[in-house]
């Protein structure tokens, strides 16, 4: 027997169909929506806003990333103007953006 679908996507689509008269300026963007997610991390050592990390991850998945490695590769390969639009801060020294990456051990 197949399991019941647990996806909220059909419910979200139903909600969108109910509001066909809503214009683009009236709907908050993904980054704006994700800034409302509470950040459970200890503020010490946080280099990237949680909303930026979540937005980058969502965009990578929407672009076809199916693993954490693929998400990281998508973020590393994203054009600078895309990163800027998604809220990634510029590097204070180099002409590039500081993207989230896995931590390297002290020996690397």
ABEGO torsion letter per residue (X at the ends): XBBBBABAAAAAAAAAAABAABBAAABBBAAAAAAABBBABBABGBABBAAAAAAAAAAAAAAGBABAAAAAAAAAABBAAAAAAAGBBBBAABBBBBBBBBBBBAAX
